[in-house]
């Protein structure tokens, strides 16, 4: 917002102070001056003319006319849009009244138009200068009007987004975070059943898409089963800690055993990891009891795996231990336990092996393979930020319609502060009211039709 304010202030400063100022000096020591500035409704001005001799004493005795159409170097002001009347006062004084309409029926370009009004009474006549000033509405002032309307529309859009979108969404996100903590999400949701993770991610997506009906339904379903998810998450966390402990023990022996022996031990641990991941993929919450039973079985399996792998790393040449590790790798837990118990009862313990000789590359870890999703095409920014683009398009369309209907075609617009504030408030009100872009365009069409009808009259 701070950056936007700085950029916005800079644009206005360039427009208002960097561009040449409009110069329209309308005024005469003697005569009638009609200055429209930016207003376009008809204006009436008057002046008193002193004739050399008294008139006939009746309005019919005085005649007033323009010598020709008011003009300047680029065009002329139609004389039928200038109404003149002469009203006798006392003695030889005549009140000349001029009513000028710059937009009816023809729109006159901006500029300063000059001509002479002739007032006659009998043989006596008097000339009166007439100056009509039509201020500039285009150029930088049209840009200023667009910026003012766009600012109001943007503020209205932000207020509407905060009140109607962001505030309810923030409340739902707080509720979502509380639910996720209660279910045992942790840092990445690793301990939860796979179906619970998927449904939580879907719920977050529903909140971001403001799908309130489905969001409430999904909240009710997950909150009903959050206790069972929390129990499963706590049991699974213990199993992952056991897996990490066995993996750390294997890593600490990397300088004492060769790469093949270490791979064999890793394979046994991987089998336990696959069993755990498969148990998490079972359908939750329908199979909650079955998942709990499987987690208890995996716990016993991990305890046995820790004992066998630890013994194997201390005596990798022992064939019984090697066979037990291979049985664990194939998932034959009971046979592996039987072989390990026989070896333990026979006290068949072999001495530890020395570490690999210096320069043995077998202890070096393999290079990691590329990830399968590296080649996926990224989601187009147009779809990722569709709401932002829609909001910007709405502000631009509303600003253009406001520029047309509230500034360029508005006969009552003036250059005072009230008119500029009204422009910004119009844009803000349109966005706050939630008027669709189609309705705004319909206003433009109706405004154009009304203008055409007025000109036809």
TORKOL-4160 file (C-alpha; in steps of 0.2 Angstrom, whole numbers, padded with zeros to 4 digits, m for minus):
457
<pt num="1" X="0000" Y="0000" Z="0000"/>
<pt num="2" X="0014" Y="0012" Z="0004"/>
<pt num="3" X="0022" Y="0009" Z="m0013"/>
<pt num="4" X="0005" Y="0012" Z="m0021"/>
<pt num="5" X="0003" Y="0028" Z="m0012"/>
<pt num="6" X="0020" Y="0034" Z="m0017"/>
<pt num="7" X="0017" Y="0030" Z="m0036"/>
<pt num="8" X="0000" Y="0037" Z="m0036"/>
<pt num="9" X="0006" Y="0053" Z="m0028"/>
<pt num="10" X="0020" Y="0054" Z="m0041"/>
<pt num="11" X="0008" Y="0052" Z="m0056"/>
<pt num="12" X="m0003" Y="0066" Z="m0049"/>
<pt num="13" X="0012" Y="0077" Z="m0046"/>
<pt num="14" X="0018" Y="0075" Z="m0064"/>
<pt num="15" X="0000" Y="0077" Z="m0071"/>
<pt num="16" X="m0004" Y="0093" Z="m0061"/>
<pt num="17" X="0013" Y="0101" Z="m0060"/>
<pt num="18" X="0024" Y="0094" Z="m0074"/>
<pt num="19" X="0012" Y="0098" Z="m0089"/>
<pt num="20" X="0009" Y="0115" Z="m0095"/>
<pt num="21" X="m0006" Y="0124" Z="m0087"/>
<pt num="22" X="m0021" Y="0129" Z="m0096"/>
<pt num="23" X="m0022" Y="0147" Z="m0100"/>
<pt num="24" X="m0039" Y="0154" Z="m0102"/>
<pt num="25" X="m0041" Y="0172" Z="m0097"/>
<pt num="26" X="m0059" Y="0178" Z="m0100"/>
<pt num="27" X="m0063" Y="0196" Z="m0095"/>
<pt num="28" X="m0065" Y="0213" Z="m0103"/>
<pt num="29" X="m0065" Y="0230" Z="m0096"/>
<pt num="30" X="m0081" Y="0233" Z="m0106"/>
<pt num="31" X="m0092" Y="0220" Z="m0112"/>
<pt num="32" X="m0100" Y="0203" Z="m0108"/>
<pt num="33" X="m0088" Y="0188" Z="m0103"/>
<pt num="34" X="m0095" Y="0170" Z="m0101"/>
<pt num="35" X="m0083" Y="0158" Z="m0094"/>
<pt num="36" X="m0087" Y="0140" Z="m0094"/>
<pt num="37" X="m0071" Y="0132" Z="m0087"/>
<pt num="38" X="m0076" Y="0114" Z="m0086"/>
<pt num="39" X="m0095" Y="0116" Z="m0084"/>
<pt num="40" X="m0106" Y="0113" Z="m0099"/>
<pt num="41" X="m0123" Y="0118" Z="m0094"/>
<pt num="42" X="m0131" Y="0135" Z="m0101"/>
<pt num="43" X="m0125" Y="0151" Z="m0092"/>
<pt num="44" X="m0133" Y="0168" Z="m0092"/>
<pt num="45" X="m0123" Y="0184" Z="m0091"/>
<pt num="46" X="m0129" Y="0202" Z="m0093"/>
<pt num="47" X="m0123" Y="0220" Z="m0095"/>
<pt num="48" X="m0130" Y="0238" Z="m0096"/>
<pt num="49" X="m0128" Y="0248" Z="m0112"/>
<pt num="50" X="m0129" Y="0267" Z="m0112"/>
<pt num="51" X="m0136" Y="0273" Z="m0129"/>
<pt num="52" X="m0133" Y="0290" Z="m0135"/>
<pt num="53" X="m0151" Y="0295" Z="m0136"/>
<pt num="54" X="m0167" Y="0288" Z="m0127"/>
<pt num="55" X="m0176" Y="0274" Z="m0135"/>
<pt num="56" X="m0194" Y="0272" Z="m0139"/>
<pt num="57" X="m0197" Y="0267" Z="m0121"/>
<pt num="58" X="m0204" Y="0249" Z="m0125"/>
<pt num="59" X="m0195" Y="0233" Z="m0127"/>
<pt num="60" X="m0200" Y="0232" Z="m0146"/>
<pt num="61" X="m0190" Y="0248" Z="m0148"/>
<pt num="62" X="m0173" Y="0239" Z="m0145"/>
<pt num="63" X="m0165" Y="0227" Z="m0156"/>
<pt num="64" X="m0149" Y="0216" Z="m0152"/>
<pt num="65" X="m0140" Y="0204" Z="m0163"/>
<pt num="66" X="m0123" Y="0196" Z="m0166"/>
<pt num="67" X="m0113" Y="0203" Z="m0180"/>
<pt num="68" X="m0108" Y="0185" Z="m0184"/>
<pt num="69" X="m0104" Y="0168" Z="m0176"/>
<pt num="70" X="m0091" Y="0170" Z="m0161"/>
<pt num="71" X="m0075" Y="0162" Z="m0167"/>
<pt num="72" X="m0057" Y="0159" Z="m0164"/>
<pt num="73" X="m0042" Y="0153" Z="m0174"/>
<pt num="74" X="m0048" Y="0135" Z="m0174"/>
<pt num="75" X="m0067" Y="0136" Z="m0175"/>
<pt num="76" X="m0082" Y="0145" Z="m0172"/>
<pt num="77" X="m0097" Y="0145" Z="m0159"/>
<pt num="78" X="m0114" Y="0143" Z="m0168"/>
<pt num="79" X="m0124" Y="0159" Z="m0166"/>
<pt num="80" X="m0140" Y="0149" Z="m0163"/>
<pt num="81" X="m0133" Y="0143" Z="m0147"/>
<pt num="82" X="m0132" Y="0161" Z="m0141"/>
<pt num="83" X="m0148" Y="0169" Z="m0135"/>
<pt num="84" X="m0149" Y="0188" Z="m0134"/>
<pt num="85" X="m0162" Y="0199" Z="m0126"/>
<pt num="86" X="m0163" Y="0218" Z="m0123"/>
<pt num="87" X="m0173" Y="0225" Z="m0109"/>
<pt num="88" X="m0175" Y="0244" Z="m0108"/>
<pt num="89" X="m0171" Y="0252" Z="m0091"/>
<pt num="90" X="m0173" Y="0271" Z="m0087"/>
<pt num="91" X="m0169" Y="0284" Z="m0099"/>
<pt num="92" X="m0156" Y="0278" Z="m0112"/>
<pt num="93" X="m0150" Y="0262" Z="m0102"/>
<pt num="94" X="m0153" Y="0245" Z="m0110"/>
<pt num="95" X="m0150" Y="0228" Z="m0101"/>
<pt num="96" X="m0142" Y="0216" Z="m0113"/>
<pt num="97" X="m0144" Y="0198" Z="m0107"/>
<pt num="98" X="m0134" Y="0183" Z="m0115"/>
<pt num="99" X="m0138" Y="0165" Z="m0113"/>
<pt num="100" X="m0125" Y="0153" Z="m0120"/>
<pt num="101" X="m0126" Y="0134" Z="m0122"/>
<pt num="102" X="m0110" Y="0126" Z="m0127"/>
<pt num="103" X="m0117" Y="0109" Z="m0129"/>
<pt num="104" X="m0134" Y="0111" Z="m0136"/>
<pt num="105" X="m0137" Y="0106" Z="m0149"/>
<pt num="106" X="m0119" Y="0105" Z="m0155"/>
<pt num="107" X="m0104" Y="0102" Z="m0144"/>
<pt num="108" X="m0092" Y="0117" Z="m0146"/>
<pt num="109" X="m0073" Y="0114" Z="m0144"/>
<pt num="110" X="m0063" Y="0122" Z="m0130"/>
<pt num="111" X="m0056" Y="0139" Z="m0133"/>
<pt num="112" X="m0059" Y="0158" Z="m0132"/>
<pt num="113" X="m0072" Y="0164" Z="m0144"/>
<pt num="114" X="m0074" Y="0183" Z="m0147"/>
<pt num="115" X="m0088" Y="0193" Z="m0156"/>
<pt num="116" X="m0097" Y="0209" Z="m0155"/>
<pt num="117" X="m0115" Y="0212" Z="m0149"/>
<pt num="118" X="m0124" Y="0226" Z="m0158"/>
<pt num="119" X="m0138" Y="0235" Z="m0148"/>
<pt num="120" X="m0149" Y="0247" Z="m0158"/>
<pt num="121" X="m0164" Y="0258" Z="m0155"/>
<pt num="122" X="m0170" Y="0268" Z="m0170"/>
<pt num="123" X="m0155" Y="0276" Z="m0178"/>
<pt num="124" X="m0144" Y="0274" Z="m0163"/>
<pt num="125" X="m0133" Y="0259" Z="m0160"/>
<pt num="126" X="m0120" Y="0253" Z="m0148"/>
<pt num="127" X="m0107" Y="0239" Z="m0149"/>
<pt num="128" X="m0103" Y="0227" Z="m0135"/>
<pt num="129" X="m0089" Y="0215" Z="m0135"/>
<pt num="130" X="m0094" Y="0197" Z="m0131"/>
<pt num="131" X="m0081" Y="0184" Z="m0125"/>
<pt num="132" X="m0085" Y="0166" Z="m0122"/>
<pt num="133" X="m0072" Y="0155" Z="m0114"/>
<pt num="134" X="m0074" Y="0136" Z="m0115"/>
<pt num="135" X="m0062" Y="0127" Z="m0104"/>
<pt num="136" X="m0052" Y="0111" Z="m0108"/>
<pt num="137" X="m0059" Y="0095" Z="m0102"/>
<pt num="138" X="m0048" Y="0083" Z="m0112"/>
<pt num="139" X="m0029" Y="0081" Z="m0110"/>
<pt num="140" X="m0022" Y="0080" Z="m0093"/>
<pt num="141" X="m0038" Y="0084" Z="m0085"/>
<pt num="142" X="m0046" Y="0069" Z="m0092"/>
<pt num="143" X="m0031" Y="0059" Z="m0086"/>
<pt num="144" X="m0034" Y="0067" Z="m0068"/>
<pt num="145" X="m0052" Y="0062" Z="m0069"/>
<pt num="146" X="m0048" Y="0044" Z="m0074"/>
<pt num="147" X="m0035" Y="0043" Z="m0060"/>
<pt num="148" X="m0048" Y="0050" Z="m0047"/>
<pt num="149" X="m0062" Y="0038" Z="m0052"/>
<pt num="150" X="m0049" Y="0023" Z="m0053"/>
<pt num="151" X="m0044" Y="0028" Z="m0035"/>
<pt num="152" X="m0061" Y="0028" Z="m0029"/>
<pt num="153" X="m0065" Y="0012" Z="m0038"/>
<pt num="154" X="m0049" Y="0003" Z="m0031"/>
<pt num="155" X="m0053" Y="0009" Z="m0013"/>
<pt num="156" X="m0071" Y="0003" Z="m0015"/>
<pt num="157" X="m0065" Y="m0014" Z="m0022"/>
<pt num="158" X="m0052" Y="m0016" Z="m0007"/>
<pt num="159" X="m0066" Y="m0012" Z="0006"/>
<pt num="160" X="m0078" Y="m0024" Z="m0002"/>
<pt num="161" X="m0064" Y="m0037" Z="m0003"/>
<pt num="162" X="m0060" Y="m0034" Z="0016"/>
<pt num="163" X="m0078" Y="m0034" Z="0022"/>
<pt num="164" X="m0085" Y="m0048" Z="0011"/>
<pt num="165" X="m0070" Y="m0059" Z="0007"/>
<pt num="166" X="m0055" Y="m0057" Z="0018"/>
<pt num="167" X="m0064" Y="m0055" Z="0035"/>
<pt num="168" X="m0074" Y="m0071" Z="0033"/>
<pt num="169" X="m0059" Y="m0080" Z="0025"/>
<pt num="170" X="m0048" Y="m0075" Z="0040"/>
<pt num="171" X="m0061" Y="m0082" Z="0052"/>
<pt num="172" X="m0061" Y="m0099" Z="0042"/>
<pt num="173" X="m0042" Y="m0100" Z="0041"/>
<pt num="174" X="m0041" Y="m0098" Z="0060"/>
<pt num="175" X="m0054" Y="m0112" Z="0062"/>
<pt num="176" X="m0044" Y="m0122" Z="0050"/>
<pt num="177" X="m0028" Y="m0120" Z="0059"/>
<pt num="178" X="m0036" Y="m0125" Z="0075"/>
<pt num="179" X="m0043" Y="m0140" Z="0068"/>
<pt num="180" X="m0026" Y="m0145" Z="0060"/>
<pt num="181" X="m0017" Y="m0143" Z="0076"/>
<pt num="182" X="m0030" Y="m0154" Z="0085"/>
<pt num="183" X="m0029" Y="m0168" Z="0072"/>
<pt num="184" X="m0010" Y="m0168" Z="0075"/>
<pt num="185" X="m0004" Y="m0160" Z="0058"/>
<pt num="186" X="0013" Y="m0155" Z="0065"/>
<pt num="187" X="0024" Y="m0146" Z="0052"/>
<pt num="188" X="0020" Y="m0156" Z="0036"/>
<pt num="189" X="0006" Y="m0168" Z="0041"/>
<pt num="190" X="0017" Y="m0183" Z="0040"/>
<pt num="191" X="0009" Y="m0192" Z="0055"/>
<pt num="192" X="m0009" Y="m0191" Z="0049"/>
<pt num="193" X="m0017" Y="m0204" Z="0038"/>
<pt num="194" X="m0016" Y="m0200" Z="0020"/>
<pt num="195" X="m0035" Y="m0197" Z="0018"/>
<pt num="196" X="m0035" Y="m0185" Z="0032"/>
<pt num="197" X="m0020" Y="m0175" Z="0024"/>
<pt num="198" X="m0030" Y="m0175" Z="0007"/>
<pt num="199" X="m0046" Y="m0169" Z="0015"/>
<pt num="200" X="m0037" Y="m0155" Z="0025"/>
<pt num="201" X="m0028" Y="m0149" Z="0009"/>
<pt num="202" X="m0045" Y="m0149" Z="0000"/>
<pt num="203" X="m0053" Y="m0139" Z="0014"/>
<pt num="204" X="m0039" Y="m0126" Z="0013"/>
<pt num="205" X="m0042" Y="m0125" Z="m0006"/>
<pt num="206" X="m0061" Y="m0123" Z="m0003"/>
<pt num="207" X="m0058" Y="m0108" Z="0010"/>
<pt num="208" X="m0046" Y="m0100" Z="m0003"/>
<pt num="209" X="m0060" Y="m0102" Z="m0016"/>
<pt num="210" X="m0073" Y="m0095" Z="m0005"/>
<pt num="211" X="m0084" Y="m0110" Z="m0007"/>
<pt num="212" X="m0093" Y="m0108" Z="0009"/>
<pt num="213" X="m0106" Y="m0121" Z="0008"/>
<pt num="214" X="m0094" Y="m0135" Z="0004"/>
<pt num="215" X="m0082" Y="m0128" Z="0017"/>
<pt num="216" X="m0095" Y="m0129" Z="0031"/>
<pt num="217" X="m0099" Y="m0147" Z="0026"/>
<pt num="218" X="m0081" Y="m0152" Z="0026"/>
<pt num="219" X="m0078" Y="m0144" Z="0043"/>
<pt num="220" X="m0092" Y="m0153" Z="0051"/>
<pt num="221" X="m0086" Y="m0170" Z="0044"/>
<pt num="222" X="m0068" Y="m0168" Z="0049"/>
<pt num="223" X="m0072" Y="m0161" Z="0067"/>
<pt num="224" X="m0082" Y="m0176" Z="0070"/>
<pt num="225" X="m0067" Y="m0188" Z="0067"/>
<pt num="226" X="m0053" Y="m0176" Z="0073"/>
<pt num="227" X="m0051" Y="m0187" Z="0089"/>
<pt num="228" X="m0047" Y="m0203" Z="0080"/>
<pt num="229" X="m0035" Y="m0194" Z="0068"/>
<pt num="230" X="m0026" Y="m0186" Z="0083"/>
<pt num="231" X="m0024" Y="m0204" Z="0091"/>
<pt num="232" X="m0017" Y="m0211" Z="0075"/>
<pt num="233" X="m0006" Y="m0196" Z="0072"/>
<pt num="234" X="0002" Y="m0198" Z="0089"/>
<pt num="235" X="0005" Y="m0217" Z="0087"/>
<pt num="236" X="0012" Y="m0214" Z="0069"/>
<pt num="237" X="0024" Y="m0201" Z="0076"/>
<pt num="238" X="0032" Y="m0213" Z="0088"/>
<pt num="239" X="0035" Y="m0225" Z="0074"/>
<pt num="240" X="0043" Y="m0212" Z="0063"/>
<pt num="241" X="0054" Y="m0208" Z="0078"/>
<pt num="242" X="0059" Y="m0226" Z="0079"/>
<pt num="243" X="0063" Y="m0227" Z="0060"/>
<pt num="244" X="0074" Y="m0211" Z="0062"/>
<pt num="245" X="0083" Y="m0219" Z="0077"/>
<pt num="246" X="0087" Y="m0235" Z="0067"/>
<pt num="247" X="0092" Y="m0224" Z="0052"/>
<pt num="248" X="0104" Y="m0214" Z="0062"/>
<pt num="249" X="0112" Y="m0229" Z="0069"/>
<pt num="250" X="0115" Y="m0235" Z="0052"/>
<pt num="251" X="0122" Y="m0218" Z="0047"/>
<pt num="252" X="0134" Y="m0218" Z="0062"/>
<pt num="253" X="0142" Y="m0235" Z="0056"/>
<pt num="254" X="0146" Y="m0229" Z="0038"/>
<pt num="255" X="0164" Y="m0229" Z="0042"/>
<pt num="256" X="0164" Y="m0246" Z="0050"/>
<pt num="257" X="0154" Y="m0256" Z="0036"/>
<pt num="258" X="0155" Y="m0256" Z="0018"/>
<pt num="259" X="0142" Y="m0249" Z="0006"/>
<pt num="260" X="0134" Y="m0266" Z="0002"/>
<pt num="261" X="0131" Y="m0270" Z="0020"/>
<pt num="262" X="0124" Y="m0253" Z="0023"/>
<pt num="263" X="0112" Y="m0255" Z="0009"/>
<pt num="264" X="0106" Y="m0271" Z="0016"/>
<pt num="265" X="0102" Y="m0263" Z="0032"/>
<pt num="266" X="0094" Y="m0249" Z="0024"/>
<pt num="267" X="0083" Y="m0261" Z="0014"/>
<pt num="268" X="0076" Y="m0268" Z="0030"/>
<pt num="269" X="0072" Y="m0251" Z="0037"/>
<pt num="270" X="0064" Y="m0246" Z="0020"/>
<pt num="271" X="0053" Y="m0262" Z="0021"/>
<pt num="272" X="0046" Y="m0255" Z="0038"/>
<pt num="273" X="0044" Y="m0238" Z="0031"/>
<pt num="274" X="0034" Y="m0245" Z="0016"/>
<pt num="275" X="0023" Y="m0254" Z="0028"/>
<pt num="276" X="0020" Y="m0238" Z="0038"/>
<pt num="277" X="0016" Y="m0228" Z="0023"/>
<pt num="278" X="0004" Y="m0241" Z="0017"/>
<pt num="279" X="m0005" Y="m0242" Z="0033"/>
<pt num="280" X="m0007" Y="m0223" Z="0032"/>
<pt num="281" X="m0015" Y="m0224" Z="0015"/>
<pt num="282" X="m0029" Y="m0235" Z="0021"/>
<pt num="283" X="m0046" Y="m0227" Z="0021"/>
<pt num="284" X="m0048" Y="m0216" Z="0036"/>
<pt num="285" X="m0060" Y="m0214" Z="0046"/>
<pt num="286" X="m0069" Y="m0230" Z="0040"/>
<pt num="287" X="m0054" Y="m0242" Z="0044"/>
<pt num="288" X="m0048" Y="m0233" Z="0060"/>
<pt num="289" X="m0048" Y="m0249" Z="0070"/>
<pt num="290" X="m0039" Y="m0258" Z="0057"/>
<pt num="291" X="m0026" Y="m0244" Z="0055"/>
<pt num="292" X="m0023" Y="m0245" Z="0074"/>
<pt num="293" X="m0020" Y="m0263" Z="0074"/>
<pt num="294" X="m0008" Y="m0262" Z="0059"/>
<pt num="295" X="0002" Y="m0248" Z="0068"/>
<pt num="296" X="0004" Y="m0260" Z="0083"/>
<pt num="297" X="0010" Y="m0273" Z="0072"/>
<pt num="298" X="0023" Y="m0261" Z="0064"/>
<pt num="299" X="0028" Y="m0255" Z="0081"/>
<pt num="300" X="0033" Y="m0273" Z="0086"/>
<pt num="301" X="0041" Y="m0275" Z="0069"/>
<pt num="302" X="0052" Y="m0260" Z="0071"/>
<pt num="303" X="0058" Y="m0265" Z="0088"/>
<pt num="304" X="0063" Y="m0282" Z="0081"/>
<pt num="305" X="0071" Y="m0273" Z="0066"/>
<pt num="306" X="0081" Y="m0261" Z="0078"/>
<pt num="307" X="0088" Y="m0276" Z="0087"/>
<pt num="308" X="0093" Y="m0286" Z="0071"/>
<pt num="309" X="0100" Y="m0272" Z="0062"/>
<pt num="310" X="0110" Y="m0266" Z="0077"/>
<pt num="311" X="0118" Y="m0283" Z="0079"/>
<pt num="312" X="0121" Y="m0285" Z="0061"/>
<pt num="313" X="0130" Y="m0268" Z="0060"/>
<pt num="314" X="0141" Y="m0274" Z="0074"/>
<pt num="315" X="0145" Y="m0291" Z="0066"/>
<pt num="316" X="0141" Y="m0289" Z="0047"/>
<pt num="317" X="0151" Y="m0306" Z="0043"/>
<pt num="318" X="0138" Y="m0316" Z="0054"/>
<pt num="319" X="0128" Y="m0326" Z="0041"/>
<pt num="320" X="0114" Y="m0329" Z="0053"/>
<pt num="321" X="0112" Y="m0310" Z="0056"/>
<pt num="322" X="0114" Y="m0307" Z="0037"/>
<pt num="323" X="0100" Y="m0320" Z="0033"/>
<pt num="324" X="0089" Y="m0312" Z="0047"/>
<pt num="325" X="0091" Y="m0294" Z="0039"/>
<pt num="326" X="0087" Y="m0302" Z="0022"/>
<pt num="327" X="0071" Y="m0309" Z="0029"/>
<pt num="328" X="0066" Y="m0292" Z="0036"/>
<pt num="329" X="0069" Y="m0285" Z="0019"/>
<pt num="330" X="0057" Y="m0297" Z="0011"/>
<pt num="331" X="0044" Y="m0294" Z="0025"/>
<pt num="332" X="0046" Y="m0311" Z="0033"/>
<pt num="333" X="0046" Y="m0305" Z="0051"/>
<pt num="334" X="0042" Y="m0321" Z="0060"/>
<pt num="335" X="0056" Y="m0331" Z="0051"/>
<pt num="336" X="0068" Y="m0316" Z="0054"/>
<pt num="337" X="0064" Y="m0317" Z="0072"/>
<pt num="338" X="0066" Y="m0336" Z="0073"/>
<pt num="339" X="0084" Y="m0334" Z="0065"/>
<pt num="340" X="0089" Y="m0320" Z="0076"/>
<pt num="341" X="0083" Y="m0330" Z="0092"/>
<pt num="342" X="0093" Y="m0345" Z="0087"/>
<pt num="343" X="0108" Y="m0335" Z="0084"/>
<pt num="344" X="0106" Y="m0326" Z="0100"/>
<pt num="345" X="0104" Y="m0342" Z="0110"/>
<pt num="346" X="0119" Y="m0351" Z="0102"/>
<pt num="347" X="0130" Y="m0336" Z="0107"/>
<pt num="348" X="0137" Y="m0336" Z="0089"/>
<pt num="349" X="0145" Y="m0319" Z="0090"/>
<pt num="350" X="0158" Y="m0314" Z="0077"/>
<pt num="351" X="0171" Y="m0300" Z="0080"/>
<pt num="352" X="0167" Y="m0283" Z="0073"/>
<pt num="353" X="0175" Y="m0279" Z="0056"/>
<pt num="354" X="0187" Y="m0265" Z="0054"/>
<pt num="355" X="0181" Y="m0250" Z="0044"/>
<pt num="356" X="0184" Y="m0249" Z="0025"/>
<pt num="357" X="0202" Y="m0245" Z="0019"/>
<pt num="358" X="0206" Y="m0227" Z="0015"/>
<pt num="359" X="0200" Y="m0222" Z="m0003"/>
<pt num="360" X="0186" Y="m0235" Z="m0003"/>
<pt num="361" X="0172" Y="m0227" Z="m0013"/>
<pt num="362" X="0159" Y="m0240" Z="m0007"/>
<pt num="363" X="0155" Y="m0230" Z="0008"/>
<pt num="364" X="0151" Y="m0214" Z="m0002"/>
<pt num="365" X="0132" Y="m0211" Z="m0004"/>
<pt num="366" X="0125" Y="m0212" Z="m0021"/>
<pt num="367" X="0120" Y="m0196" Z="m0030"/>
<pt num="368" X="0102" Y="m0192" Z="m0029"/>
<pt num="369" X="0090" Y="m0194" Z="m0044"/>
<pt num="370" X="0080" Y="m0180" Z="m0052"/>
<pt num="371" X="0063" Y="m0177" Z="m0045"/>
<pt num="372" X="0049" Y="m0183" Z="m0055"/>
<pt num="373" X="0040" Y="m0166" Z="m0054"/>
<pt num="374" X="0054" Y="m0156" Z="m0061"/>
<pt num="375" X="0048" Y="m0157" Z="m0079"/>
<pt num="376" X="0030" Y="m0151" Z="m0075"/>
<pt num="377" X="0024" Y="m0135" Z="m0083"/>
<pt num="378" X="0021" Y="m0122" Z="m0070"/>
<pt num="379" X="0003" Y="m0116" Z="m0068"/>
<pt num="380" X="m0001" Y="m0101" Z="m0079"/>
<pt num="381" X="0000" Y="m0084" Z="m0069"/>
<pt num="382" X="m0017" Y="m0079" Z="m0077"/>
<pt num="383" X="m0026" Y="m0094" Z="m0069"/>
<pt num="384" X="m0016" Y="m0092" Z="m0052"/>
<pt num="385" X="m0020" Y="m0073" Z="m0051"/>
<pt num="386" X="m0037" Y="m0074" Z="m0060"/>
<pt num="387" X="m0046" Y="m0064" Z="m0046"/>
<pt num="388" X="m0033" Y="m0050" Z="m0046"/>
<pt num="389" X="m0034" Y="m0049" Z="m0065"/>
<pt num="390" X="m0053" Y="m0048" Z="m0063"/>
<pt num="391" X="m0052" Y="m0035" Z="m0050"/>
<pt num="392" X="m0040" Y="m0024" Z="m0060"/>
<pt num="393" X="m0052" Y="m0026" Z="m0076"/>
<pt num="394" X="m0067" Y="m0021" Z="m0065"/>
<pt num="395" X="m0058" Y="m0005" Z="m0059"/>
<pt num="396" X="m0052" Y="0000" Z="m0077"/>
<pt num="397" X="m0070" Y="m0003" Z="m0084"/>
<pt num="398" X="m0078" Y="0007" Z="m0070"/>
<pt num="399" X="m0065" Y="0021" Z="m0072"/>
<pt num="400" X="m0068" Y="0022" Z="m0091"/>
<pt num="401" X="m0087" Y="0022" Z="m0089"/>
<pt num="402" X="m0086" Y="0035" Z="m0075"/>
<pt num="403" X="m0074" Y="0046" Z="m0087"/>
<pt num="404" X="m0087" Y="0045" Z="m0100"/>
<pt num="405" X="m0103" Y="0048" Z="m0090"/>
<pt num="406" X="m0098" Y="0058" Z="m0075"/>
<pt num="407" X="m0084" Y="0069" Z="m0083"/>
<pt num="408" X="m0084" Y="0070" Z="m0102"/>
<pt num="409" X="m0103" Y="0070" Z="m0104"/>
<pt num="410" X="m0108" Y="0078" Z="m0087"/>
<pt num="411" X="m0115" Y="0095" Z="m0091"/>
<pt num="412" X="m0114" Y="0100" Z="m0072"/>
<pt num="413" X="m0096" Y="0095" Z="m0069"/>
<pt num="414" X="m0086" Y="0110" Z="m0063"/>
<pt num="415" X="m0067" Y="0112" Z="m0058"/>
<pt num="416" X="m0071" Y="0115" Z="m0039"/>
<pt num="417" X="m0066" Y="0102" Z="m0026"/>
<pt num="418" X="m0083" Y="0096" Z="m0024"/>
<pt num="419" X="m0084" Y="0089" Z="m0041"/>
<pt num="420" X="m0067" Y="0080" Z="m0040"/>
<pt num="421" X="m0073" Y="0072" Z="m0024"/>
<pt num="422" X="m0089" Y="0067" Z="m0032"/>
<pt num="423" X="m0080" Y="0058" Z="m0045"/>
<pt num="424" X="m0070" Y="0048" Z="m0033"/>
<pt num="425" X="m0085" Y="0044" Z="m0023"/>
<pt num="426" X="m0094" Y="0038" Z="m0038"/>
<pt num="427" X="m0081" Y="0025" Z="m0042"/>
<pt num="428" X="m0081" Y="0020" Z="m0024"/>
<pt num="429" X="m0100" Y="0018" Z="m0023"/>
<pt num="430" X="m0100" Y="0008" Z="m0039"/>
<pt num="431" X="m0088" Y="m0005" Z="m0033"/>
<pt num="432" X="m0095" Y="m0006" Z="m0016"/>
<pt num="433" X="m0113" Y="m0008" Z="m0023"/>
<pt num="434" X="m0107" Y="m0024" Z="m0032"/>
<pt num="435" X="m0113" Y="m0018" Z="m0049"/>
<pt num="436" X="m0108" Y="m0031" Z="m0062"/>
<pt num="437" X="m0097" Y="m0024" Z="m0077"/>
<pt num="438" X="m0112" Y="m0028" Z="m0089"/>
<pt num="439" X="m0123" Y="m0016" Z="m0079"/>
<pt num="440" X="m0109" Y="m0003" Z="m0079"/>
<pt num="441" X="m0108" Y="m0005" Z="m0098"/>
<pt num="442" X="m0127" Y="m0003" Z="m0099"/>
<pt num="443" X="m0126" Y="0013" Z="m0090"/>
<pt num="444" X="m0113" Y="0019" Z="m0103"/>
<pt num="445" X="m0125" Y="0014" Z="m0117"/>
<pt num="446" X="m0140" Y="0022" Z="m0109"/>
<pt num="447" X="m0130" Y="0038" Z="m0106"/>
<pt num="448" X="m0125" Y="0038" Z="m0125"/>
<pt num="449" X="m0143" Y="0036" Z="m0130"/>
<pt num="450" X="m0149" Y="0050" Z="m0119"/>
<pt num="451" X="m0135" Y="0061" Z="m0126"/>
<pt num="452" X="m0141" Y="0057" Z="m0143"/>
<pt num="453" X="m0159" Y="0061" Z="m0139"/>
<pt num="454" X="m0154" Y="0077" Z="m0131"/>
<pt num="455" X="m0144" Y="0083" Z="m0147"/>
<pt num="456" X="m0159" Y="0077" Z="m0158"/>
<pt num="457" X="m0170" Y="0089" Z="m0149"/>
